């Protein structure tokens, strides 16, 4: 699996990830990205302020049973032809929160 570092240059670059599979460090497919949550505040692309909504598939229990999870941009390590890579194992996934930040400044597109 050849990975390229994720270096978006425009807001539109984020939308190119819609439909891609989220893949754990162990190669487990976790679900497909369905929406991009763009910050409402001034943010330069590649600052880590975006979130990607996906529905955890067979690994839903890893995400606390959530029907939908929000992948923070900073968790991404690369993009391949097969999907978006995150550098997290099952144990690491189970220990973190996967909801959207509750403070203002984000909108779902």
C-alpha positions as CSV (number, residue, x, y, z in Angstrom):
1,X,0.0,0.0,0.0
2,X,1.8,3.1,-1.2
3,X,0.9,6.1,1.0
4,X,1.4,9.8,0.2
5,X,1.4,12.4,2.9
6,X,-1.9,14.4,3.1
7,X,-1.1,18.0,2.1
8,X,-4.3,19.8,1.1
9,X,-3.9,23.2,-0.5
10,X,-7.5,24.4,-0.8
11,X,-10.8,23.7,1.0
12,X,-11.9,21.8,-2.1
13,X,-9.1,19.3,-1.6
14,X,-10.8,18.0,1.5
15,X,-13.9,17.1,-0.4
16,X,-11.8,14.7,-2.6
17,X,-11.7,12.3,0.5
18,X,-15.4,11.7,0.4
19,X,-16.1,8.1,-0.3
20,X,-12.7,6.9,0.8
21,X,-12.2,4.1,3.4
22,X,-10.7,5.0,6.8
23,X,-8.0,2.4,7.5
24,X,-6.3,1.7,10.9
25,X,-2.6,1.2,11.4
26,X,-3.3,-2.5,11.4
27,X,-4.9,-2.4,8.0
28,X,-8.5,-2.7,9.3
29,X,-11.1,-0.9,7.2
30,X,-13.2,1.2,9.6
31,X,-15.8,2.9,7.4
32,X,-16.1,5.3,4.4
33,X,-16.0,9.1,4.7
34,X,-19.4,10.6,3.9
35,X,-19.0,14.3,4.9
36,X,-16.3,16.9,5.5
37,X,-16.7,19.2,8.5
38,X,-15.0,22.5,7.6
39,X,-14.1,25.1,10.3
40,X,-16.3,28.2,10.2
41,X,-13.3,30.2,11.4
42,X,-10.3,31.3,9.4
43,X,-8.1,28.2,9.0
44,X,-5.3,27.5,6.6
45,X,-5.6,24.2,4.8
46,X,-3.4,21.6,6.4
47,X,-3.6,23.1,9.9
48,X,-5.6,20.2,11.2
49,X,-8.9,22.0,11.8
50,X,-11.2,19.7,9.7
51,X,-13.1,16.6,10.6
52,X,-14.4,13.7,8.5
53,X,-17.7,12.0,9.2
54,X,-17.8,8.3,8.7
55,X,-20.0,5.4,9.8
56,X,-18.0,2.7,11.6
57,X,-18.7,-0.6,9.9
58,X,-18.1,-3.9,11.6
59,X,-15.8,-2.2,14.0
60,X,-18.5,0.0,15.6
61,X,-17.7,-1.3,19.1
62,X,-14.2,0.2,18.7
63,X,-15.9,3.6,18.5
64,X,-18.0,3.2,21.7
65,X,-21.0,1.9,19.6
66,X,-21.4,5.2,17.8
67,X,-23.4,5.1,14.6
68,X,-21.2,7.9,13.2
69,X,-17.7,9.0,14.1
70,X,-15.7,12.1,13.4
71,X,-12.1,11.6,12.3
72,X,-9.9,14.6,13.1
73,X,-7.6,15.7,10.3
74,X,-4.6,15.5,12.7
75,X,-5.2,11.7,13.1
76,X,-4.5,11.1,9.4
77,X,-1.1,10.0,8.3
78,X,-1.6,9.5,4.6
79,X,-3.8,8.8,1.7
80,X,-3.5,5.7,-0.6
81,X,-5.6,4.5,-3.5
82,X,-7.3,2.3,-1.0
83,X,-8.2,5.0,1.6
84,X,-7.2,7.3,4.4
85,X,-4.7,6.0,6.8
86,X,-4.7,6.7,10.5
87,X,-1.8,5.8,12.8
88,X,-3.9,4.2,15.5
89,X,-4.4,0.6,16.7
90,X,-7.7,-0.9,18.0
91,X,-6.7,-0.1,21.6
92,X,-5.9,3.5,20.7
93,X,-9.1,3.9,18.8
94,X,-11.1,2.6,21.8
95,X,-9.5,5.1,24.2
96,X,-10.3,8.4,22.3
97,X,-13.5,10.4,21.6
98,X,-14.9,10.3,18.1
99,X,-17.6,13.0,18.4
100,X,-17.5,16.5,16.8
101,X,-16.1,19.2,19.1
102,X,-19.0,20.9,20.9
103,X,-17.7,24.4,20.6
104,X,-18.9,26.7,17.8
105,X,-16.9,27.1,14.7
106,X,-17.7,24.0,12.6
107,X,-20.2,23.3,9.9
108,X,-21.0,20.1,8.1
109,X,-21.0,20.3,4.3
